[in-house]
Structure formats: structure tokens, C-alpha cells
Amino acid sequence: MKLHTLNEQINHQVGILFSRLYYTLNTNLKKEGLPDHEIENFTIFDRVREDIEKELVKLTLTTPYVSDAFDHNDLLHFESSDINIVRDKIYDKYAFLCSPRTEFFARKCDLTGTLMNEGWVVYDNTYIASEFVLANFLRHISEEPEVDKELSDMELRNKYYSMGAHYYTEWHIPTQIAFAKLDGTTYRINH
């Protein structure tokens, strides 16, 4: 079998599966009052494609060759029941994206692992979910530990805020989804 023949079949199945995932995910986002998310930008869909490719390659290796396996376009024909099993298997693996119970988050606290859509950013590269954790972190990185230990948490946060060390922000879910959580399990869906 020619490689491009398998790629055409993979592209076809990827299109079908992606359409199913796109529709279900965007339907759930709309129920929450959120606009469609450009889920083609989810890096997790690269893994979806790789999984489909692996399953279809396995299927071609286990499908016995018969003389009429190719039509006049030289395209391999799998049994439709086999294709449906492969597609459903992959869909089931990623169906967490489409559950109405799935929660979406933009960031994860670097210190506690808490998923968050709002919180503090310290020096533009550390994400922190709570004021208490922020104050402890600021005490840890303090350049004046003797002075800072006398300050209350609020005074400490204010001091470092005025120095430009941290800021509070919110991330808008539809444009910055990075994590999904369903039934206590967290999934990374974007880098």
C-alpha cells in the first residue's frame, strides 16, 4: 500500500472525529454562555491525530490483503465496522473534552498545582492562586528578609506590587484554555 493512500484515509477519519469533538465541545461552551473556542489550536488534537494514525496503521497491518481491497482510485478500504471501532475508541479517550461536567482553566498554580482562571503572576513567569501562597512566596524571595518579616501579608503584597514584582489578572477561558478537569482528573490540552 502506498503511504499517501493511508494518509488520505487518516485525514478522512481525523476530519470525522474532529468534527464530532468540535461540535460537542462548542455546544457545551455555548450552554455556559461562552463563544466558540478555536479548538483546532488545542495541542491535544495533535495527540488525537497521532492516536488515529497509530490505530489505522495497526488496522492495516492486521487486515488481510484481498485482491479487491483497492478500488479504481487505489484507496484502501477498511471494513466500516473496524473504522467505527477505531474512531469510537479514540473519541472515548478524548470525550472528557466534551462532557458537560468538564471545567476549563487557563493556568495552574506553580506552587500548589491548583487550576485557576484568575490569580497572581510574579515576575511574569510564576503563577500563584491565592493571597496566602503569594505572601509566603514573596517572603521566600525577599531581598530584605529582616524588614519583610515585620510586615503583614497585605503590607508585603503591597510593597512588592509597588515594586512591579507581581500583579493580579484574570484569563478569559474561551481564548486561553490550557487545562481541562473532569471528575478529579486534570488534562493538559494546550502548552
Secondary structure as UniProt FT lines:
FT   HELIX           3..31
FT   TURN            32..33
FT   HELIX           39..41
FT   HELIX           44..62
FT   TURN            67..68
FT   TURN            72..73
FT   HELIX           80..94
FT   HELIX           95..98
FT   TURN            100..101
FT   STRAND          103..105
FT   STRAND          107..108
FT   TURN            110..112
FT   STRAND          115..116
FT   STRAND          118..122
FT   TURN            123..125
FT   STRAND          126..128
FT   HELIX           131..141
FT   HELIX           145..148
FT   TURN            149..150
FT   HELIX           153..162
FT   TURN            163..164
FT   STRAND          166..170
FT   HELIX           173..176
FT   STRAND          179..182
FT   TURN            183..184
FT   STRAND          185..188
//
